[in-house]
Amino acid sequence: MWLVDDSPTQLARARDVLSKHHAIETFSDAEQMLERLALGQPPDVLLLDWQLPGISGLETCHYVREHYDDVTLPILMLSSRGTHDDFTEGLQAGANDYVAKPFHDAELLARVASLLRVRAQGERLREREAYLATALSSIGDAVVTTDRAGRVVFLNPVAERITGWSTPQAQQRPVAEVFRIIDAATRAPVETPVERALALGTVQGLAGPTLLIRQDGTEVPIEDSAAPIRTGPNELAGAVLIFRDVTEQLQVRQRNEALTEQLRASEAEQAMLLDAIPLLVSFVNADERYGRVNKAYEDWFGISREHLRGQKVRDVIGEEAYAVLGPFVKRGLAGESFSFEQHDVPYRLGGRRDVRVSFIAHREQGQSVAGYVALLQDITMQRKLEQERELHAQRLQQQAEFEQQLIGIVSHDLRNPLSAILLGTERLKRKEALEPNAIRTVDRIHASASRAVRLVKDLLDFTQARLGGGIRIERTPMDIHALTRTAVEEVEEAYPSAHLKVVTSGDGQGSWDADRLSQVIQNLVTNAVKYGQPGAPIQVELHGEGNQVTLRVHNEGTPIPPERFPGLFQPLERGTEGVDIASRSVGLGLFIVKAIVDAHQGHIEVRSEAGAGTTFTVTLPQ
């Protein structure tokens, strides 16, 4: 028992009296006792002083009674206040008895003994109540009794509720009238177990799923049995029928079956999804043992997933591989989620592998790490291909740089001798003493050298665009309308039979590189002449509006094939299969045009359709 008293003298005296007969634990205030009570296992009796510091004895009594009844934990109040009102207030607060201070030793012991008897009687009463509750729960099903003729004598409340019949309504009716049952599958009438029990004198039950037809015609699934009631070895007084409504059990069984089927389908779907993942997927528990793995994992290790389950990671991947991957396994089991790439990992089937791995820690809320999910990808072949691609790309880059440097060097070195040839042919053409055959030879030399000069210029522009960071331009204020007309006139001189039409409108003033833009216009117009429909007009439109100008060069004729569009502005590419016999073009023109437009922060595009012709559109900021 526990004694709570703030007076050391009174505490010591009561302890001396009680400790001779009982095990006693003392407290100087209510707070200490309540903390001890919160740990569980209350005392047999609590002796509580009325006047305590902090929480009073009366308040403590109220609190204890909220958690323990007066039989489970009897309370004896101790107080120097001996008025009847105090006694009444203490008892109303929940105290079982009251002793006034100063107390007589014999009285204190007697009252404690009385409370212990109350507690013991209460415990015995609780045991009897528990036995009675158990007995009642055992007949918590519906119960119907009959006489020896099978007529109803009694229905308990559960039976009344299930059948819909009250005892007065059912008394003396044949049990088959009150307890009508049919087979749940065939719906055929079924003989009641009472009739069989009375006929055979033994306990009888239902053969299969059965439905009870209630008084109102509704149906209830039931389970039942019937036993004869004997007054002697050979005398039957009647029968007792016990049955229960199994609607909930049936619903639960059906739900469980449906959930089991859903779970089976979900597991099959999950397995299918896991097996469809090309990565190696595995779950490893906190003991470093495999749980579920997918088929890719099974195939990579050459071990069936059934055999993998429960195996230690170290045993499966081998000691050499574990020496490399073991630290990552520890990090995953410590709750860390991370990814890493590891090369030259020993492979259990021989050789070494490069792998990329992601660990995702698995932790239930509020609990320690249960394991991790690992996603592993064998990147051995991928890394090998990447290395080969990088090496190949480096070789191609080196080759391209060499070729471009060679083109630049050759083009630059060809300029001087070609200039000398052109200068020489000009001087020869001015001499009057040349014969006609010699003049024709000089003209051919001059024309060939001019084409070579144009080719060299294209090659130099190409080299500058590729190696020099783009074609350099020098902007000066100018009128692009005038520049366009001049450039087109030069093309007309080269192609007298071409029908060129120039239309300009809007503001043509801006800051551009005149020579480079003239190169763009002449290249586009010349291409239109070369590849357009012979005799058809070629339209050159230039319009300035806002902060930009737009140049359009349009020609009729065979459209550019769609498959050539992606490489149209690439070097050494043409828009048609035809060969430019006259100029011996190598396919750098449009590449250089785009490089010049890009250098002006402009944009070029092309549209080419059968029946609509081909249109190149250049947009330049002013």
C-alpha positions in Angstrom: 0.0 0.0 0.0 1.0 3.6 -0.5 1.0 6.4 2.1 1.0 10.1 1.1 1.6 12.6 3.9 3.6 15.9 4.0 4.2 15.6 7.8 7.4 13.7 8.4 6.2 12.9 12.0 2.8 11.6 10.9 4.4 9.8 7.9 6.9 8.0 10.2 4.2 7.0 12.7 1.8 5.6 10.2 4.6 3.7 8.4 5.7 2.2 11.7 2.2 1.0 12.4 1.4 -0.3 9.0 4.8 -1.8 8.0 4.4 -4.5 10.7 1.6 -6.0 8.7 1.9 -4.7 5.1 4.5 -3.7 2.5 4.3 0.1 2.4 5.6 2.8 0.1 5.6 6.5 1.2 5.4 9.9 -0.6 5.7 13.4 0.7 3.4 15.0 -1.9 0.7 14.1 -4.4 2.9 14.8 -7.4 5.4 12.1 -6.6 2.6 9.6 -6.0 0.8 10.4 -9.3 4.1 10.0 -11.2 4.5 6.6 -9.6 0.8 5.8 -10.4 1.3 6.7 -14.0 3.8 3.9 -14.3 1.0 1.3 -13.7 0.4 -1.4 -11.1 -1.6 0.6 -8.5 -1.3 -0.3 -4.8 -3.9 -2.4 -2.9 -4.8 0.6 -0.7 -4.0 4.3 -1.0 -3.7 6.3 2.3 -4.1 10.0 1.4 -3.6 13.0 3.6 -6.3 15.7 3.2 -3.9 18.7 3.4 -0.9 18.4 1.0 1.3 21.0 -0.6 0.6 21.6 -4.3 -2.2 19.3 -5.3 -4.4 18.7 -2.3 -5.6 15.4 -1.1 -9.1 16.1 -2.2 -8.0 17.1 -5.7 -5.8 14.0 -5.8 -8.8 11.8 -4.8 -10.9 13.3 -7.6 -8.1 12.6 -10.2 -7.5 9.0 -9.0 -11.2 8.2 -9.2 -11.2 9.3 -12.9 -8.9 6.4 -13.6 -9.6 3.8 -10.9 -12.9 2.7 -9.3 -13.3 2.4 -5.6 -12.8 -1.4 -5.7 -9.7 -1.5 -7.8 -8.0 1.1 -5.7 -9.6 1.8 -2.3 -8.7 5.2 -0.8 -8.5 6.0 3.0 -8.4 9.8 3.7 -6.3 11.0 6.7 -7.1 14.5 8.2 -6.8 16.5 11.3 -10.1 18.1 10.2 -12.6 15.9 11.8 -15.9 17.6 11.0 -18.8 15.7 9.4 -18.7 18.0 6.4 -15.1 17.1 5.8 -16.0 13.4 6.0 -18.9 13.9 3.6 -16.8 15.9 1.1 -14.0 13.3 1.1 -16.5 10.5 0.5 -18.1 12.4 -2.3 -14.7 12.9 -3.9 -14.3 9.2 -4.1 -12.7 8.1 -0.8 -13.8 4.8 0.6 -13.3 5.7 4.3 -12.0 8.4 6.6 -9.7 8.5 9.6 -9.2 11.6 11.7 -5.8 12.6 13.1 -4.5 11.8 15.5 -5.5 8.3 14.8 -5.5 5.2 17.0 -3.2 2.5 15.8 -5.9 -0.2 16.1 -8.5 1.9 14.3 -6.1 2.6 11.4 -5.2 -1.1 11.1 -8.9 -2.0 11.3 -10.0 0.4 8.6 -7.1 -0.7 6.3 -8.1 -4.3 6.8 -11.7 -3.4 6.0 -10.6 -1.8 2.7 -8.5 -4.8 1.9 -11.5 -7.0 2.4 -13.6 -4.8 0.2 -10.9 -5.0 -2.5 -10.7 -8.8 -2.2 -14.5 -9.1 -2.4 -14.4 -6.8 -5.4 -11.8 -9.0 -7.1 -13.9 -12.1 -6.4 -16.9 -10.3 -7.8 -15.0 -9.3 -10.9 -13.9 -12.9 -11.4 -17.5 -14.1 -11.2 -18.6 -11.3 -13.5 -15.9 -12.4 -15.9 -17.1 -16.0 -15.8 -20.6 -14.8 -16.3 -19.6 -12.6 -19.2 -17.8 -15.5 -20.8 -20.9 -17.7 -20.4 -23.1 -15.0 -21.9 -20.8 -14.5 -24.8 -20.9 -18.2 -25.5 -24.6 -18.1 -25.9 -24.5 -14.7 -27.7 -25.8 -16.5 -30.7 -29.5 -17.0 -31.3 -31.1 -19.6 -29.1 -34.5 -21.3 -29.6 -35.9 -24.1 -27.4 -38.7 -26.4 -28.2 -40.8 -29.1 -26.5 -40.6 -32.8 -27.4 -43.2 -32.2 -30.2 -41.0 -29.6 -31.8 -43.1 -26.6 -30.8 -41.3 -23.3 -29.9 -41.1 -22.6 -26.2 -38.5 -19.8 -26.0 -36.4 -17.4 -28.2 -33.7 -15.3 -26.7 -33.3 -11.7 -27.9 -30.8 -12.5 -30.6 -33.2 -15.2 -32.0 -36.1 -12.7 -31.9 -34.0 -10.2 -33.8 -32.8 -12.6 -36.5 -36.0 -14.4 -37.1 -38.3 -11.4 -36.7 -40.5 -13.4 -34.3 -41.1 -12.5 -30.7 -41.4 -15.2 -28.1 -45.1 -14.7 -27.5 -45.7 -14.8 -31.3 -43.7 -17.9 -31.8 -44.7 -20.0 -28.7 -46.4 -23.3 -29.5 -45.8 -22.8 -33.2 -44.0 -25.6 -35.0 -40.3 -24.8 -35.2 -40.3 -25.3 -39.0 -42.8 -22.4 -39.2 -40.6 -20.0 -37.2 -37.3 -21.3 -38.4 -37.8 -21.7 -42.2 -34.6 -22.5 -44.0 -33.6 -23.2 -47.6 -30.5 -24.3 -49.4 -28.5 -21.2 -50.4 -27.5 -22.7 -53.8 -30.6 -24.6 -54.9 -33.2 -22.7 -52.8 -34.8 -26.0 -52.0 -36.5 -26.3 -48.5 -34.2 -27.8 -45.8 -35.3 -29.9 -42.9 -34.6 -28.1 -39.6 -31.9 -29.6 -37.4 -34.4 -29.7 -34.5 -36.6 -32.2 -36.3 -33.5 -34.5 -36.9 -32.2 -34.0 -33.4 -35.6 -35.0 -31.9 -35.9 -38.0 -34.2 -32.3 -39.3 -33.8 -31.6 -38.0 -30.3 -28.2 -36.6 -31.3 -26.7 -33.2 -32.1 -27.5 -32.2 -35.7 -26.1 -29.4 -37.9 -26.6 -27.9 -41.3 -25.1 -29.7 -44.3 -24.1 -26.6 -46.3 -24.7 -22.9 -46.9 -28.2 -22.1 -45.7 -30.6 -19.1 -45.8 -33.1 -18.3 -43.0 -36.4 -16.8 -44.2 -37.4 -14.2 -41.6 -41.0 -13.4 -40.7 -41.0 -10.5 -43.1 -39.7 -12.6 -46.0 -36.1 -11.3 -46.1 -33.3 -13.8 -46.1 -30.3 -14.1 -43.7 -27.4 -16.5 -44.2 -26.9 -18.6 -41.0 -25.0 -21.4 -39.4 -26.7 -23.6 -36.8 -26.9 -26.7 -34.8 -29.5 -28.4 -32.6 -29.2 -30.7 -29.6 -31.8 -32.8 -27.7 -32.7 -31.8 -24.2 -32.9 -34.9 -22.0 -34.5 -35.3 -18.6 -33.3 -38.8 -18.3 -31.2 -41.4 -20.2 -34.1 -42.2 -22.5 -36.4 -39.3 -22.1 -36.4 -36.2 -24.4 -37.9 -33.0 -23.0 -37.3 -31.0 -26.2 -34.4 -29.5 -28.2 -32.2 -26.4 -28.2 -31.4 -24.7 -31.5 -28.4 -22.4 -31.6 -27.7 -20.4 -34.7 -26.0 -17.2 -35.8 -26.3 -14.6 -38.6 -23.2 -15.0 -40.7 -24.0 -12.1 -43.1 -20.9 -10.1 -41.9 -18.7 -13.2 -42.0 -19.9 -14.0 -45.5 -19.3 -10.4 -46.6 -15.9 -10.5 -45.0 -15.1 -13.8 -46.7 -16.2 -12.4 -50.0 -14.2 -9.2 -49.5 -11.2 -11.3 -48.5 -11.6 -13.4 -51.5 -11.8 -10.3 -53.7 -8.9 -8.7 -52.0 -6.9 -11.9 -52.3 -7.7 -12.0 -56.0 -6.8 -8.3 -56.3 -3.5 -8.9 -54.4 -2.7 -11.8 -56.7 -3.4 -9.7 -59.8 -1.5 -6.8 -58.3 1.5 -9.0 -57.5 1.4 -10.4 -61.0 1.2 -6.9 -62.5 4.0 -5.7 -60.3 6.1 -8.7 -61.2 5.4 -8.0 -64.9 6.4 -4.4 -64.5 9.6 -5.2 -62.6 10.5 -7.8 -65.2 9.9 -5.2 -68.0 12.4 -2.9 -66.5 15.8 -3.3 -68.3 17.7 -2.4 -65.1 18.6 -4.9 -62.4 16.1 -4.3 -59.6 16.5 -5.9 -56.1 15.3 -5.4 -52.5 17.8 -6.1 -49.7 16.7 -6.2 -46.1 18.5 -4.9 -43.0 20.4 -8.2 -42.7 21.9 -7.8 -46.2 19.7 -10.6 -47.5 17.9 -10.5 -50.8 14.1 -10.1 -51.0 12.4 -9.6 -54.3 14.4 -9.3 -57.5 13.4 -8.9 -61.2 14.2 -11.2 -64.1 17.0 -9.0 -65.3 18.7 -9.5 -62.0 18.1 -13.2 -62.1 19.5 -13.4 -65.7 22.6 -11.2 -64.9 23.7 -13.3 -62.0 22.5 -16.6 -63.4 20.6 -17.5 -60.3 16.9 -18.0 -60.0 15.0 -15.5 -58.0 13.7 -18.2 -55.7 17.2 -19.2 -54.9 18.3 -15.5 -54.5 15.6 -14.8 -51.9 17.1 -15.0 -48.4 20.7 -15.2 -49.7 23.4 -12.8 -48.3 24.6 -10.2 -50.8 28.2 -11.1 -50.0 27.6 -14.7 -50.9 25.9 -13.9 -54.2 28.2 -11.3 -55.7 31.4 -12.8 -54.3 34.0 -11.6 -51.9 36.0 -9.5 -54.5 32.9 -7.6 -55.7 31.7 -7.2 -52.0 35.0 -5.6 -51.2 34.2 -2.9 -53.8 30.5 -2.6 -53.3 30.2 -3.4 -49.6 30.7 0.2 -48.4 27.8 1.3 -50.6 25.6 -1.5 -49.2 26.4 -0.2 -45.7 25.4 3.4 -46.7 22.2 2.2 -48.2 21.3 0.3 -45.0 22.2 3.4 -42.9 19.2 5.1 -44.6 21.1 7.0 -47.3 19.7 7.3 -50.9 22.3 8.0 -53.5 23.6 7.0 -57.0 27.1 6.2 -58.1 29.1 4.7 -61.0 31.8 2.0 -60.4 34.2 0.6 -62.9 36.0 -2.7 -63.1 33.8 -4.5 -60.6 34.6 -8.3 -60.4 31.7 -10.2 -62.0 30.7 -13.6 -60.4 30.5 -15.2 -63.9 34.0 -14.0 -64.8 35.7 -10.8 -65.9 34.9 -7.3 -64.7 32.0 -5.0 -65.3 31.3 -1.3 -65.2 28.0 -0.5 -63.3 25.8 2.4 -62.5 23.8 1.9 -59.3 21.1 3.8 -57.4 20.2 3.0 -53.8 16.8 4.0 -52.4 16.5 3.5 -48.6 13.3 1.9 -47.4 12.1 3.1 -44.1 8.6 2.8 -42.5 7.4 6.0 -40.9 8.8 6.3 -37.4 10.9 3.1 -37.7 14.4 2.2 -38.5 15.7 1.4 -42.0 14.1 -1.9 -43.3 16.4 -2.2 -46.2 16.9 -0.6 -49.6 16.0 -1.0 -53.3 18.9 -1.1 -55.7 18.7 -0.3 -59.4 21.8 -1.6 -61.2 22.7 -1.0 -64.8 25.6 -2.8 -66.6 27.2 0.0 -68.6 30.3 -2.0 -69.7 29.3 -2.0 -73.3 27.9 1.5 -73.2 31.2 2.8 -71.8 33.2 0.9 -74.4 31.0 2.4 -77.2 31.3 5.9 -75.7 35.0 5.6 -75.5 35.1 4.4 -79.2 32.8 7.2 -80.2 34.9 9.8 -78.4 38.0 8.4 -80.1 36.3 8.4 -83.4 35.0 12.0 -82.9 38.5 13.1 -82.0 39.9 11.6 -85.1 37.2 13.1 -87.3 37.8 16.5 -85.6 41.5 16.3 -86.2 40.9 15.2 -89.8 38.4 18.0 -90.4 40.8 20.6 -88.8 43.6 19.3 -91.0 41.5 19.4 -94.1 40.2 22.9 -93.4 43.7 24.2 -92.6 45.0 22.6 -95.8 42.1 24.2 -97.8 42.9 27.6 -96.2 46.6 27.3 -96.9 46.2 26.1 -100.5 43.5 28.7 -101.2 45.7 31.5 -99.8 48.8 30.3 -101.7 46.8 30.1 -105.0 45.7 33.7 -104.9 49.0 35.2 -106.0 49.7 32.9 -109.1 46.0 33.2 -110.2 46.2 37.0 -109.9 49.4 36.9 -112.0 47.6 34.7 -114.7 44.6 37.1 -114.8 46.9 40.1 -115.1 48.9 38.4 -117.8 45.8 37.6 -119.9 44.6 41.2 -119.5 47.9 42.5 -121.0 47.8 39.9 -123.8 44.3 40.8 -124.7 45.3 44.5 -125.1 48.0 43.6 -127.7 46.8 44.1 -131.3 49.3 41.7 -132.9 47.6 38.5 -131.6 46.1 36.1 -134.1 42.4 35.1 -133.6 43.4 31.6 -132.4 45.7 33.1 -129.8 43.0 35.5 -128.6 40.5 32.6 -128.1 43.2 30.8 -126.1 43.8 33.9 -124.0 40.0 34.2 -123.3 39.8 30.6 -122.2 42.7 31.1 -119.9 41.2 34.2 -118.5 37.8 32.5 -118.0 39.4 29.5 -116.3 41.5 31.7 -114.0 38.4 33.7 -113.1 36.5 30.6 -112.1 39.6 29.5 -110.1 39.6 32.9 -108.3 35.9 32.5 -107.4 36.6 29.0 -106.1 39.5 30.3 -104.0 37.4 33.0 -102.6 34.7 30.5 -101.6 37.3 28.3 -100.1 38.8 31.1 -98.1 35.3 32.1 -96.9 34.6 28.5 -95.9 37.8 28.3 -94.0 37.1 31.6 -92.2 33.6 30.4 -91.3 34.7 27.1 -89.9 38.1 27.9 -88.3 37.9 31.7 -87.8 34.8 31.8 -85.6 32.6 33.0 -88.4 32.9 35.4 -91.4 34.1 38.9 -90.3 32.0 41.8 -91.5 32.6 45.6 -91.5 29.4 47.5 -91.1 28.9 50.9 -92.8 25.7 53.0 -93.3 24.2 52.2 -96.7 21.1 51.9 -98.8 20.4 48.2 -99.3 17.9 49.0 -102.1 20.6 50.5 -104.3 23.0 47.7 -103.4 20.4 45.1 -104.5 19.8 46.8 -107.8 23.6 47.0 -108.5 24.1 43.3 -107.5 21.3 42.2 -109.8 22.6 44.2 -112.7 25.9 42.4 -112.4 24.1 39.1 -112.6 22.2 40.3 -115.7 25.5 41.1 -117.3 26.7 37.6 -116.7 23.4 36.1 -117.8 21.9 38.3 -120.5 19.1 35.9 -121.3 17.8 35.9 -117.7 14.5 37.7 -116.9 15.2 39.5 -113.6 12.7 41.7 -111.9 13.6 43.8 -108.8 10.9 45.3 -106.5 12.0 47.4 -103.5 9.8 49.1 -100.9 10.0 50.6 -97.4 13.1 51.9 -95.6 16.3 50.6 -97.1 18.7 52.4 -94.8 20.8 50.5 -92.3 24.3 49.4 -91.3 25.7 46.4 -93.0 28.8 45.0 -94.8 28.0 46.0 -98.5 30.5 43.6 -100.1 29.2 40.6 -98.1 25.5 41.4 -98.7 26.3 41.9 -102.4 27.8 38.4 -102.3 24.6 37.0 -100.7 22.3 38.7 -103.2 24.4 37.6 -106.2 24.7 34.0 -105.0 20.9 33.6 -104.4 20.0 35.3 -107.7 22.6 33.3 -109.6 21.3 30.1 -108.2 17.8 31.1 -109.2 19.0 31.7 -112.8 20.9 28.4 -112.9 18.3 26.1 -111.4 15.1 27.9 -112.3 12.9 27.2 -115.2 14.5 28.6 -118.4 12.8 31.7 -119.7 10.6 32.1 -116.5 10.9 35.4 -114.7 12.9 35.6 -111.4 11.5 37.9 -108.8 13.8 39.8 -106.4 11.8 41.6 -103.6 13.3 43.8 -100.9 11.1 45.4 -98.2 12.1 47.5 -95.2 9.7 47.8 -92.3 10.2 48.5 -88.6 13.7 47.5 -87.6 14.5 45.0 -90.3 14.6 44.4 -94.0 13.4 41.2 -95.8 14.9 39.9 -99.1 13.0 37.3 -101.1 14.4 35.6 -104.3 11.8 33.5 -106.1 12.1 31.3 -109.2 9.9 28.9 -110.9 11.0 25.3 -111.8 11.6 21.9 -110.2 11.4 22.1 -106.4 14.2 21.1 -104.1 13.7 17.5 -102.9 12.5 17.4 -99.2 15.3 15.1 -98.2 17.9 17.7 -99.2 16.5 20.4 -96.9 18.4 19.4 -93.7 21.8 19.7 -95.4 21.0 22.6 -97.8 23.1 25.1 -95.9 25.9 22.7 -95.2 29.2 22.8 -97.1 29.6 20.6 -100.2 25.8 20.2 -100.5 23.5 21.2 -103.4 19.8 21.5 -103.7 19.6 19.3 -106.8 21.4 16.3 -108.3 22.4 18.4 -111.4 26.0 19.4 -112.0 26.9 23.0 -112.5 29.0 22.6 -115.7 29.5 26.3 -116.3 30.9 27.4 -113.0 32.1 24.0 -111.6 30.6 24.9 -108.2 31.7 22.7 -105.3 28.6 23.5 -103.2 29.9 26.2 -100.8 27.7 29.0 -101.9 24.7 28.6 -99.6 27.0 27.7 -96.7 28.8 31.0 -97.2 25.4 32.8 -97.6 24.2 31.5 -94.3 27.5 32.4 -92.6 27.2 36.0 -93.8 23.6 36.2 -92.7 24.5 34.8 -89.3 27.3 37.3 -89.0 24.7 40.1 -89.4 22.5 38.4 -86.7 20.0 37.6 -89.5 18.0 34.6 -90.5 17.6 32.7 -93.8 15.0 30.1 -94.8 13.7 28.4 -97.9 10.4 27.1 -99.2 10.2 24.9 -102.3 7.0 23.2 -103.5 5.8 21.8 -106.8 3.8 24.4 -108.7 4.8 27.2 -106.3 8.5 27.4 -107.1 11.4 28.1 -104.8 11.8 31.1 -102.5 14.8 32.0 -100.4 14.0 34.6 -97.7 16.6 36.5 -95.8 15.7 38.7 -92.8 18.3 41.2 -91.5 18.1 43.6 -88.6 18.8 47.3 -89.6 
